Amino acid sequence: MPDSDELTRAKPVTSSATASLLGVFAHPDDESLLAGGVLAQHAAAHARTAVVTMTWAPESPRAAELADALRALGAGTPRLLGYGDARNPKAAPGRPRLVDAPLDEVIAALVHQVRSFRPDVVVTHDALGQLTGHADHRRTHQVALLAVQDAGLAHLHPEAGQPWQPRAVYCATRSKSGVGDLGPLLEAAGKPVLAVPDAYATTAVDVSPWLEQKWAAILAHRGEVARERPLPGILARLPEETRRKIIATEYFTRLTTGPVPNAPHRLTA
């Protein structure tokens, strides 16, 4: 696979070489479900970690749950952009839904976060919007890729701070062979199951050593745990062994950002 040390190799806690991570996710709980183990791993190695959440207002109950989840993961305090959830009008009353907000406005808001935190790596959703294809997940993927590109160019969004270019984007995903027990569980809840071809999952991270932190973070999203259809609720009703098997590996597609060094001067097939 490509150079993916940023996620797959945990450095000693005394090392300063561990990559800093900025998670960019659509909703509170996405960070814990999709990259909670990786966030906890890097925090344990004394790397800087943070999470930007695109939807839900800072004064909402889910924001308080997000704060508890990030505390469990060692990922700082919530950075909520406060857009509305495509499926829940209570998420941010009076604010546009993420999928309806002007694209340039949302990109500029995320560029500010990237330049402020200055991460080595950005972790976000994949192009499918994960297994269920949520519209907010897909829009977050699109915005994250554009914002990471814009963040490195000084002439774009100068009001957002000094330029900064992360060296990679990792898109949280599930390959067809990696769906496993999760597929039937989602289908039973009436949810679609969208998976990428195996070749698209360039990085698989065994997060077993950090499962305690990851599970604590998932449980912090109490409103979703109490419901039957959301994934936190589905996981909470499973036997521990089955749940561990599902959440112990996190899958990503690694994308390189910025210009390619020594790139050819002409296009080739």
C-alpha positions as CSV (number, residue, x, y, z in Angstrom):
1,M,0.0,0.0,0.0
2,P,1.1,3.6,-0.3
3,D,3.1,5.3,2.5
4,S,0.6,5.1,5.3
5,D,2.7,5.3,8.4
6,E,0.5,8.2,9.5
7,L,-2.2,5.8,10.7
8,T,-0.8,2.3,10.8
9,R,2.3,2.6,13.0
10,A,1.9,3.8,16.6
11,K,5.1,5.5,17.6
12,P,6.4,5.5,21.2
13,V,4.7,8.1,23.4
14,T,8.0,10.0,23.6
15,S,8.2,10.4,19.8
16,S,7.4,13.7,18.2
17,A,7.1,12.0,14.8
18,T,3.5,10.8,15.2
19,A,1.2,12.5,12.7
20,S,-1.3,15.1,14.0
21,L,-4.8,14.2,13.0
22,L,-7.9,16.4,12.2
23,G,-11.1,14.4,11.9
24,V,-13.8,16.0,9.7
25,F,-17.1,14.3,10.1
26,A,-20.7,15.0,9.4
27,H,-22.4,14.3,12.7
28,P,-21.6,13.7,16.4
29,D,-20.8,10.0,16.7
30,D,-19.3,9.6,13.3
31,E,-15.8,10.3,14.7
32,S,-16.2,7.6,17.3
33,L,-17.6,4.9,15.0
34,L,-15.4,5.5,12.0
35,A,-12.0,6.6,13.5
36,G,-12.3,6.4,17.2
37,G,-9.5,3.9,17.5
38,V,-7.1,5.8,15.3
39,L,-7.9,9.1,17.2
40,A,-7.3,7.3,20.5
41,Q,-4.1,5.7,19.2
42,H,-2.6,9.0,18.1
43,A,-3.6,10.8,21.3
44,A,-2.0,8.0,23.3
45,A,1.2,8.7,21.4
46,H,1.0,12.4,22.3
47,A,0.1,13.5,18.8
48,R,-2.2,16.5,18.4
49,T,-5.8,15.3,17.6
50,A,-9.0,17.2,17.0
51,V,-12.4,16.8,15.4
52,V,-14.5,19.1,13.3
53,T,-18.2,18.2,13.2
54,M,-20.2,19.8,10.3
55,T,-23.7,19.6,11.7
56,W,-25.6,20.2,14.9
57,A,-25.6,23.4,17.0
58,P,-23.1,24.0,19.8
59,E,-26.1,24.3,22.3
60,S,-27.7,21.0,21.3
61,P,-27.8,17.9,23.5
62,R,-25.7,16.1,21.0
63,A,-22.9,18.7,21.4
64,A,-22.6,17.8,25.0
65,E,-22.4,14.1,24.2
66,L,-19.7,14.9,21.6
67,A,-17.7,16.6,24.2
68,D,-17.8,13.5,26.4
69,A,-16.8,11.3,23.4
70,L,-13.9,13.5,22.4
71,R,-12.7,13.5,26.0
72,A,-12.7,9.7,26.0
73,L,-10.6,9.7,22.8
74,G,-8.2,12.5,23.9
75,A,-9.3,14.6,20.9
76,G,-9.8,18.0,22.5
77,T,-13.1,19.9,22.6
78,P,-15.9,20.0,20.0
79,R,-15.4,22.2,16.9
80,L,-19.0,22.4,15.6
81,L,-19.7,24.2,12.4
82,G,-23.4,24.2,13.3
83,Y,-25.1,23.4,10.0
84,G,-28.4,21.5,9.9
85,D,-28.7,17.7,9.6
86,A,-30.3,16.7,6.3
87,R,-32.6,14.3,8.2
88,N,-33.2,16.1,11.5
89,P,-34.7,19.7,11.6
90,K,-33.9,19.9,15.3
91,A,-30.1,19.8,14.7
92,A,-29.6,23.5,14.2
93,P,-32.8,25.5,14.1
94,G,-32.5,28.6,12.0
95,R,-29.4,27.4,10.2
96,P,-29.2,26.0,6.7
97,R,-28.8,22.3,6.3
98,L,-25.3,21.3,5.3
99,V,-26.5,19.9,2.0
100,D,-28.2,23.3,1.2
101,A,-25.5,25.7,2.4
102,P,-23.4,27.6,-0.2
103,L,-20.5,25.4,-1.0
104,D,-17.9,28.2,-0.9
105,E,-19.1,29.2,2.5
106,V,-18.8,25.7,4.0
107,I,-15.3,25.3,2.3
108,A,-14.1,28.6,3.8
109,A,-15.3,27.6,7.3
110,L,-13.4,24.3,7.1
111,V,-10.3,25.9,5.6
112,H,-10.2,28.1,8.7
113,Q,-10.2,25.0,10.9
114,V,-7.5,23.3,8.8
115,R,-5.2,26.4,8.9
116,S,-5.9,26.9,12.6
117,F,-5.1,23.3,13.7
118,R,-2.4,22.6,11.0
119,P,-2.8,18.8,10.8
120,D,-0.4,16.4,9.1
121,V,-3.4,14.2,8.2
122,V,-7.1,14.8,7.7
123,V,-9.5,11.9,8.3
124,T,-13.0,12.1,6.8
125,H,-15.8,10.2,5.1
126,D,-15.5,8.4,1.8
127,A,-17.2,9.2,-1.5
128,L,-20.0,6.8,-0.8
129,G,-20.9,8.3,2.5
130,Q,-19.9,5.1,4.3
131,L,-22.1,2.0,4.3
132,T,-25.4,3.9,4.5
133,G,-24.7,6.7,2.0
134,H,-26.0,9.5,4.2
135,A,-26.2,12.8,2.2
136,D,-24.4,14.7,4.9
137,H,-21.5,12.2,4.8
138,R,-21.1,12.6,1.1
139,R,-21.2,16.4,1.3
140,T,-18.6,16.3,4.1
141,H,-16.3,14.2,1.9
142,Q,-16.7,16.7,-0.9
143,V,-16.1,19.7,1.3
144,A,-13.1,18.1,3.1
145,L,-11.3,17.4,-0.2
146,L,-11.8,20.9,-1.5
147,A,-10.9,22.5,1.8
148,V,-7.7,20.6,2.1
149,Q,-6.7,21.6,-1.4
150,D,-7.7,25.3,-0.8
151,A,-5.9,25.4,2.6
152,G,-2.5,25.1,1.0
153,L,-3.1,28.1,-1.4
154,A,-2.4,31.5,0.0
155,H,-4.6,33.3,-2.5
156,L,-7.7,31.4,-1.5
157,H,-9.6,32.4,1.6
158,P,-6.9,34.8,2.9
159,E,-9.1,35.7,5.8
160,A,-8.8,32.1,7.1
161,G,-5.2,32.4,8.2
162,Q,-1.8,31.4,6.8
163,P,-1.8,28.5,4.3
164,W,-1.2,25.0,5.4
165,Q,-1.1,21.8,3.4
166,P,-1.9,18.5,5.1
167,R,0.2,15.7,3.5
168,A,-2.6,13.2,3.2
169,V,-6.4,12.6,3.5
170,Y,-7.7,9.3,4.8
171,C,-11.3,8.5,3.9
172,A,-13.0,6.2,6.4
173,T,-14.5,3.3,4.4
174,R,-15.5,-0.3,4.3
175,S,-14.5,-2.7,1.6
176,K,-16.8,-5.5,0.3
177,S,-14.7,-8.1,2.1
178,G,-14.5,-5.9,5.3
179,V,-18.3,-5.5,5.8
180,G,-18.6,-8.8,7.7
181,D,-21.2,-9.1,10.4
182,L,-22.1,-5.4,10.0
183,G,-23.9,-5.9,6.7
184,P,-26.7,-8.1,7.9
185,L,-27.2,-5.9,11.0
186,L,-27.7,-2.8,8.9
187,E,-29.9,-4.6,6.4
188,A,-32.1,-5.8,9.3
189,A,-32.5,-2.2,10.4
190,G,-33.6,-1.2,6.9
191,K,-30.4,0.5,6.0
192,P,-28.5,0.2,2.7
193,V,-25.1,-1.4,2.6
194,L,-22.6,0.5,0.3
195,A,-19.1,-0.8,0.2
196,V,-16.1,0.0,-2.0
197,P,-14.1,-2.5,-4.0
198,D,-11.4,-4.1,-1.9
199,A,-8.6,-2.3,-3.8
200,Y,-10.0,1.1,-2.6
201,A,-9.3,0.2,1.1
202,T,-5.6,1.0,1.1
203,T,-5.2,1.0,4.9
204,A,-6.6,-1.3,7.6
205,V,-5.8,-0.4,11.2
206,D,-6.1,-2.9,14.1
207,V,-7.4,-0.7,16.9
208,S,-7.8,-3.5,19.4
209,P,-5.5,-1.8,22.0
210,W,-7.7,1.2,22.0
211,L,-11.1,-0.4,22.0
212,E,-11.9,0.6,25.6
213,Q,-11.5,4.3,24.6
214,K,-13.4,3.8,21.4
215,W,-16.3,2.0,23.0
216,A,-16.5,4.6,25.8
217,A,-16.7,7.3,23.1
218,I,-19.5,5.5,21.2
219,L,-21.4,5.1,24.5
220,A,-21.1,8.8,25.2
221,H,-23.5,9.4,22.4
222,R,-26.3,8.4,24.7
223,G,-29.2,9.6,22.5
224,E,-28.1,7.4,19.6
225,V,-27.3,4.4,21.9
226,A,-30.9,4.5,23.2
227,R,-32.4,4.3,19.8
228,E,-32.8,1.1,17.8
229,R,-31.8,2.0,14.2
230,P,-28.7,4.2,14.7
231,L,-25.4,2.2,14.7
232,P,-24.5,3.0,18.3
233,G,-27.8,1.4,19.4
234,I,-27.3,-1.6,17.2
235,L,-23.8,-2.1,18.6
236,A,-24.9,-1.7,22.2
237,R,-27.4,-4.6,21.8
238,L,-24.8,-7.0,20.5
239,P,-22.8,-9.6,22.4
240,E,-19.4,-8.2,23.3
241,E,-17.4,-10.6,21.2
242,T,-19.5,-9.8,18.1
243,R,-19.2,-6.1,18.7
244,R,-15.4,-6.2,19.2
245,K,-15.1,-8.0,15.9
246,I,-17.0,-5.3,14.1
247,I,-15.2,-2.3,15.6
248,A,-11.7,-3.6,16.1
249,T,-10.5,-2.7,12.6
250,E,-10.8,0.7,10.9
251,Y,-10.5,0.9,7.1
252,F,-9.4,3.9,5.1
253,T,-8.6,5.0,1.5
254,R,-5.5,7.2,1.5
255,L,-5.4,10.2,-0.8
256,T,-2.3,12.3,-1.4
257,T,-2.7,16.1,-1.3
258,G,-0.8,18.9,-3.1
259,P,1.4,18.6,-6.1
260,V,3.3,15.4,-6.8
261,P,7.1,15.9,-6.6
262,N,8.9,15.5,-10.0
263,A,5.7,15.1,-11.8
264,P,6.0,14.7,-15.6
265,H,5.3,17.8,-17.7
266,R,2.9,16.1,-20.0
267,L,-0.2,14.0,-19.4
268,T,0.1,10.3,-19.9
269,A,-2.4,7.5,-20.0
